[in-house]
Amino acid sequence: MKLTRPARRASLVVHVTASAGWLGLTLGLLALGITAATTGSAVTVEASVRTMKLFADWLLLPLAFLTLLSGLLLSVGTRWGLARHRWVWTKFWLTLATTTATVLALRPAVNSAVAAVAAGGPLPDAGDVLFGPIVSLSAYVFMTVISVLKPWGLTRRGRGLRATPRPAPAPARPGSSRR
């Protein structure tokens, strides 16, 4: 299945926009986490972790899934393919891993920080609100770099597909013109 040019362009715009949104939210989460971890004000800590929860619950997952789905669509609908080039394959697995980490690690960590602070206690562990955004930001910057540089060449599957001979075009019938 190959995407038409308008469909490919629309998918690319959606993918880049969702990815940039995900990156921006991660930067926002990191700023809020740093604020929560370094401030002396209980009110500021609570406001920071509650805002992190809002971002994680309502914005992060939709953008993560939109990035994953639009990336899949682009990979299977263009010449790059999902498993033909190592950089595409790497981006797919990193996107899947960071989406999974958002669900299984970041959101629970932020939720536990909110629960502790809302109960009147201090921030239980600064690592809970800093580790996820730092790891995510590192992964997103790495994925951006490999999207631009497209390193590493073809996968074994990609080399095999490239080596497969393509059928020759059918010969023209006598008396007909090829246009």
ZAZAMAR-866177 format. One record per residue (C-alpha): residue number from 1; residue in one letter; x, z, y. Coordinates in Angstrom, 1 decimal. Layout:
N
<drenpa resi="NUM" resn="A" X="X" Z="Z" Y="Y"/>
...
END
This chain:
179
<drenpa resi="1" resn="M" X="0.0" Z="0.0" Y="0.0"/>
<drenpa resi="2" resn="K" X="1.5" Z="-1.0" Y="3.3"/>
<drenpa resi="3" resn="L" X="0.0" Z="0.1" Y="6.6"/>
<drenpa resi="4" resn="T" X="-0.9" Z="-2.5" Y="9.2"/>
<drenpa resi="5" resn="R" X="1.1" Z="-2.4" Y="12.4"/>
<drenpa resi="6" resn="P" X="-1.7" Z="-0.6" Y="14.4"/>
<drenpa resi="7" resn="A" X="-2.2" Z="1.9" Y="11.5"/>
<drenpa resi="8" resn="R" X="1.5" Z="2.5" Y="11.2"/>
<drenpa resi="9" resn="R" X="1.9" Z="3.1" Y="15.0"/>
<drenpa resi="10" resn="A" X="-1.1" Z="5.4" Y="15.1"/>
<drenpa resi="11" resn="S" X="0.2" Z="7.4" Y="12.1"/>
<drenpa resi="12" resn="L" X="3.6" Z="7.6" Y="13.8"/>
<drenpa resi="13" resn="V" X="2.2" Z="8.9" Y="17.0"/>
<drenpa resi="14" resn="V" X="0.2" Z="11.5" Y="15.1"/>
<drenpa resi="15" resn="H" X="3.2" Z="12.5" Y="13.1"/>
<drenpa resi="16" resn="V" X="5.6" Z="12.8" Y="16.1"/>
<drenpa resi="17" resn="T" X="2.9" Z="14.6" Y="18.1"/>
<drenpa resi="18" resn="A" X="2.1" Z="17.1" Y="15.4"/>
<drenpa resi="19" resn="S" X="5.8" Z="17.7" Y="14.6"/>
<drenpa resi="20" resn="A" X="6.6" Z="18.3" Y="18.3"/>
<drenpa resi="21" resn="G" X="3.7" Z="20.7" Y="18.5"/>
<drenpa resi="22" resn="W" X="4.9" Z="22.5" Y="15.5"/>
<drenpa resi="23" resn="L" X="8.4" Z="22.7" Y="17.0"/>
<drenpa resi="24" resn="G" X="7.0" Z="23.9" Y="20.3"/>
<drenpa resi="25" resn="L" X="4.8" Z="26.6" Y="18.6"/>
<drenpa resi="26" resn="T" X="7.9" Z="27.8" Y="16.7"/>
<drenpa resi="27" resn="L" X="9.8" Z="28.1" Y="20.0"/>
<drenpa resi="28" resn="G" X="6.9" Z="30.1" Y="21.4"/>
<drenpa resi="29" resn="L" X="6.8" Z="32.3" Y="18.4"/>
<drenpa resi="30" resn="L" X="10.5" Z="32.9" Y="18.7"/>
<drenpa resi="31" resn="A" X="10.2" Z="33.8" Y="22.4"/>
<drenpa resi="32" resn="L" X="7.3" Z="36.2" Y="21.6"/>
<drenpa resi="33" resn="G" X="9.3" Z="37.7" Y="18.7"/>
<drenpa resi="34" resn="I" X="12.4" Z="38.3" Y="20.9"/>
<drenpa resi="35" resn="T" X="10.1" Z="39.9" Y="23.5"/>
<drenpa resi="36" resn="A" X="8.5" Z="42.2" Y="20.9"/>
<drenpa resi="37" resn="A" X="11.9" Z="43.1" Y="19.4"/>
<drenpa resi="38" resn="T" X="13.7" Z="43.8" Y="22.7"/>
<drenpa resi="39" resn="T" X="11.1" Z="45.3" Y="25.1"/>
<drenpa resi="40" resn="G" X="10.6" Z="49.0" Y="25.6"/>
<drenpa resi="41" resn="S" X="7.0" Z="48.7" Y="26.5"/>
<drenpa resi="42" resn="A" X="4.4" Z="49.3" Y="23.7"/>
<drenpa resi="43" resn="V" X="1.8" Z="47.2" Y="25.6"/>
<drenpa resi="44" resn="T" X="4.2" Z="44.3" Y="25.7"/>
<drenpa resi="45" resn="V" X="5.0" Z="44.6" Y="22.0"/>
<drenpa resi="46" resn="E" X="1.3" Z="44.7" Y="21.1"/>
<drenpa resi="47" resn="A" X="0.6" Z="41.7" Y="23.4"/>
<drenpa resi="48" resn="S" X="3.5" Z="39.7" Y="21.9"/>
<drenpa resi="49" resn="V" X="2.6" Z="40.3" Y="18.3"/>
<drenpa resi="50" resn="R" X="-1.1" Z="39.7" Y="18.9"/>
<drenpa resi="51" resn="T" X="-0.3" Z="36.4" Y="20.5"/>
<drenpa resi="52" resn="M" X="2.0" Z="35.5" Y="17.6"/>
<drenpa resi="53" resn="K" X="-0.9" Z="36.2" Y="15.3"/>
<drenpa resi="54" resn="L" X="-3.2" Z="33.9" Y="17.3"/>
<drenpa resi="55" resn="F" X="-0.6" Z="31.1" Y="17.1"/>
<drenpa resi="56" resn="A" X="0.0" Z="31.6" Y="13.4"/>
<drenpa resi="57" resn="D" X="-3.6" Z="31.9" Y="12.4"/>
<drenpa resi="58" resn="W" X="-5.1" Z="29.1" Y="14.6"/>
<drenpa resi="59" resn="L" X="-2.5" Z="26.6" Y="15.6"/>
<drenpa resi="60" resn="L" X="0.5" Z="26.7" Y="13.2"/>
<drenpa resi="61" resn="L" X="-1.2" Z="25.8" Y="9.9"/>
<drenpa resi="62" resn="P" X="-3.3" Z="22.9" Y="11.2"/>
<drenpa resi="63" resn="L" X="-0.1" Z="21.4" Y="12.8"/>
<drenpa resi="64" resn="A" X="1.9" Z="22.0" Y="9.7"/>
<drenpa resi="65" resn="F" X="-0.7" Z="20.3" Y="7.4"/>
<drenpa resi="66" resn="L" X="-1.1" Z="17.4" Y="9.9"/>
<drenpa resi="67" resn="T" X="2.7" Z="16.9" Y="10.0"/>
<drenpa resi="68" resn="L" X="2.9" Z="17.0" Y="6.2"/>
<drenpa resi="69" resn="L" X="0.0" Z="14.6" Y="5.7"/>
<drenpa resi="70" resn="S" X="1.0" Z="12.1" Y="8.4"/>
<drenpa resi="71" resn="G" X="4.5" Z="12.2" Y="7.0"/>
<drenpa resi="72" resn="L" X="3.3" Z="11.4" Y="3.5"/>
<drenpa resi="73" resn="L" X="1.1" Z="8.6" Y="4.9"/>
<drenpa resi="74" resn="L" X="4.0" Z="7.1" Y="6.8"/>
<drenpa resi="75" resn="S" X="6.4" Z="7.4" Y="3.8"/>
<drenpa resi="76" resn="V" X="4.1" Z="5.7" Y="1.3"/>
<drenpa resi="77" resn="G" X="2.7" Z="3.2" Y="3.8"/>
<drenpa resi="78" resn="T" X="6.0" Z="1.9" Y="5.1"/>
<drenpa resi="79" resn="R" X="9.3" Z="0.4" Y="3.8"/>
<drenpa resi="80" resn="W" X="10.9" Z="3.8" Y="3.8"/>
<drenpa resi="81" resn="G" X="8.9" Z="5.1" Y="0.8"/>
<drenpa resi="82" resn="L" X="8.7" Z="8.7" Y="-0.2"/>
<drenpa resi="83" resn="A" X="11.5" Z="8.8" Y="-2.8"/>
<drenpa resi="84" resn="R" X="13.6" Z="5.7" Y="-1.8"/>
<drenpa resi="85" resn="H" X="15.7" Z="7.3" Y="0.9"/>
<drenpa resi="86" resn="R" X="17.4" Z="10.7" Y="0.7"/>
<drenpa resi="87" resn="W" X="16.5" Z="11.6" Y="4.3"/>
<drenpa resi="88" resn="V" X="12.8" Z="11.0" Y="3.7"/>
<drenpa resi="89" resn="W" X="12.8" Z="12.9" Y="0.5"/>
<drenpa resi="90" resn="T" X="14.7" Z="15.8" Y="2.2"/>
<drenpa resi="91" resn="K" X="12.2" Z="15.9" Y="5.1"/>
<drenpa resi="92" resn="F" X="9.3" Z="15.9" Y="2.7"/>
<drenpa resi="93" resn="W" X="10.6" Z="18.9" Y="0.7"/>
<drenpa resi="94" resn="L" X="11.7" Z="20.8" Y="3.8"/>
<drenpa resi="95" resn="T" X="8.2" Z="20.2" Y="5.4"/>
<drenpa resi="96" resn="L" X="6.6" Z="21.4" Y="2.2"/>
<drenpa resi="97" resn="A" X="8.9" Z="24.5" Y="2.1"/>
<drenpa resi="98" resn="T" X="8.3" Z="25.4" Y="5.7"/>
<drenpa resi="99" resn="T" X="4.6" Z="25.0" Y="5.4"/>
<drenpa resi="100" resn="T" X="4.6" Z="27.2" Y="2.3"/>
<drenpa resi="101" resn="A" X="6.8" Z="29.8" Y="4.1"/>
<drenpa resi="102" resn="T" X="4.4" Z="29.8" Y="7.0"/>
<drenpa resi="103" resn="V" X="1.5" Z="30.7" Y="4.6"/>
<drenpa resi="104" resn="L" X="3.4" Z="33.1" Y="2.3"/>
<drenpa resi="105" resn="A" X="5.9" Z="34.8" Y="4.6"/>
<drenpa resi="106" resn="L" X="5.4" Z="34.3" Y="8.4"/>
<drenpa resi="107" resn="R" X="1.7" Z="35.0" Y="8.6"/>
<drenpa resi="108" resn="P" X="1.8" Z="38.1" Y="6.4"/>
<drenpa resi="109" resn="A" X="4.8" Z="39.4" Y="8.4"/>
<drenpa resi="110" resn="V" X="3.1" Z="38.9" Y="11.7"/>
<drenpa resi="111" resn="N" X="-0.1" Z="40.4" Y="10.4"/>
<drenpa resi="112" resn="S" X="1.7" Z="43.6" Y="9.2"/>
<drenpa resi="113" resn="A" X="3.4" Z="43.8" Y="12.6"/>
<drenpa resi="114" resn="V" X="0.0" Z="43.6" Y="14.4"/>
<drenpa resi="115" resn="A" X="-1.5" Z="46.2" Y="12.1"/>
<drenpa resi="116" resn="A" X="1.4" Z="48.6" Y="12.7"/>
<drenpa resi="117" resn="V" X="1.4" Z="48.2" Y="16.4"/>
<drenpa resi="118" resn="A" X="-2.4" Z="48.3" Y="16.7"/>
<drenpa resi="119" resn="A" X="-2.4" Z="51.6" Y="14.8"/>
<drenpa resi="120" resn="G" X="-0.2" Z="53.0" Y="17.6"/>
<drenpa resi="121" resn="G" X="3.1" Z="52.8" Y="15.8"/>
<drenpa resi="122" resn="P" X="6.2" Z="51.0" Y="16.8"/>
<drenpa resi="123" resn="L" X="7.2" Z="47.5" Y="15.6"/>
<drenpa resi="124" resn="P" X="8.1" Z="48.2" Y="12.0"/>
<drenpa resi="125" resn="D" X="10.9" Z="45.7" Y="11.7"/>
<drenpa resi="126" resn="A" X="12.1" Z="43.3" Y="14.3"/>
<drenpa resi="127" resn="G" X="13.2" Z="40.9" Y="11.4"/>
<drenpa resi="128" resn="D" X="9.5" Z="40.5" Y="10.5"/>
<drenpa resi="129" resn="V" X="8.8" Z="38.7" Y="13.8"/>
<drenpa resi="130" resn="L" X="12.2" Z="37.0" Y="14.2"/>
<drenpa resi="131" resn="F" X="13.3" Z="35.8" Y="10.8"/>
<drenpa resi="132" resn="G" X="10.4" Z="33.2" Y="10.3"/>
<drenpa resi="133" resn="P" X="10.7" Z="31.5" Y="13.6"/>
<drenpa resi="134" resn="I" X="14.5" Z="31.3" Y="13.4"/>
<drenpa resi="135" resn="V" X="14.4" Z="29.8" Y="9.9"/>
<drenpa resi="136" resn="S" X="11.6" Z="27.4" Y="10.9"/>
<drenpa resi="137" resn="L" X="13.4" Z="26.3" Y="14.1"/>
<drenpa resi="138" resn="S" X="16.6" Z="25.6" Y="12.2"/>
<drenpa resi="139" resn="A" X="14.7" Z="23.5" Y="9.6"/>
<drenpa resi="140" resn="Y" X="12.8" Z="21.5" Y="12.3"/>
<drenpa resi="141" resn="V" X="15.9" Z="20.8" Y="14.3"/>
<drenpa resi="142" resn="F" X="17.7" Z="19.6" Y="11.1"/>
<drenpa resi="143" resn="M" X="14.7" Z="17.4" Y="10.2"/>
<drenpa resi="144" resn="T" X="14.7" Z="15.9" Y="13.7"/>
<drenpa resi="145" resn="V" X="18.4" Z="15.1" Y="13.3"/>
<drenpa resi="146" resn="I" X="18.0" Z="13.4" Y="10.0"/>
<drenpa resi="147" resn="S" X="15.0" Z="11.5" Y="11.3"/>
<drenpa resi="148" resn="V" X="17.1" Z="10.0" Y="14.0"/>
<drenpa resi="149" resn="L" X="20.4" Z="9.5" Y="12.1"/>
<drenpa resi="150" resn="K" X="18.8" Z="8.5" Y="8.7"/>
<drenpa resi="151" resn="P" X="21.9" Z="9.6" Y="6.7"/>
<drenpa resi="152" resn="W" X="22.8" Z="9.6" Y="3.0"/>
<drenpa resi="153" resn="G" X="21.4" Z="6.2" Y="1.8"/>
<drenpa resi="154" resn="L" X="19.1" Z="5.4" Y="-1.1"/>
<drenpa resi="155" resn="T" X="18.0" Z="7.7" Y="-3.9"/>
<drenpa resi="156" resn="R" X="18.5" Z="6.7" Y="-7.5"/>
<drenpa resi="157" resn="R" X="14.9" Z="5.4" Y="-7.5"/>
<drenpa resi="158" resn="G" X="15.6" Z="3.5" Y="-4.2"/>
<drenpa resi="159" resn="R" X="18.7" Z="1.8" Y="-5.7"/>
<drenpa resi="160" resn="G" X="16.7" Z="0.9" Y="-8.8"/>
<drenpa resi="161" resn="L" X="13.9" Z="-0.7" Y="-6.7"/>
<drenpa resi="162" resn="R" X="16.4" Z="-2.6" Y="-4.6"/>
<drenpa resi="163" resn="A" X="18.2" Z="-3.9" Y="-7.7"/>
<drenpa resi="164" resn="T" X="14.9" Z="-5.2" Y="-9.2"/>
<drenpa resi="165" resn="P" X="14.7" Z="-8.9" Y="-8.7"/>
<drenpa resi="166" resn="R" X="11.8" Z="-10.0" Y="-6.6"/>
<drenpa resi="167" resn="P" X="9.8" Z="-12.9" Y="-7.8"/>
<drenpa resi="168" resn="A" X="10.7" Z="-16.2" Y="-6.3"/>
<drenpa resi="169" resn="P" X="8.2" Z="-17.9" Y="-4.1"/>
<drenpa resi="170" resn="A" X="6.0" Z="-20.5" Y="-5.9"/>
<drenpa resi="171" resn="P" X="7.3" Z="-24.0" Y="-5.4"/>
<drenpa resi="172" resn="A" X="5.3" Z="-26.3" Y="-3.1"/>
<drenpa resi="173" resn="R" X="2.9" Z="-28.7" Y="-4.8"/>
<drenpa resi="174" resn="P" X="3.8" Z="-32.3" Y="-4.3"/>
<drenpa resi="175" resn="G" X="2.0" Z="-33.8" Y="-1.4"/>
<drenpa resi="176" resn="S" X="1.2" Z="-30.5" Y="0.2"/>
<drenpa resi="177" resn="S" X="2.9" Z="-29.1" Y="3.3"/>
<drenpa resi="178" resn="R" X="3.8" Z="-25.4" Y="3.6"/>
<drenpa resi="179" resn="R" X="2.8" Z="-23.8" Y="6.7"/>
END
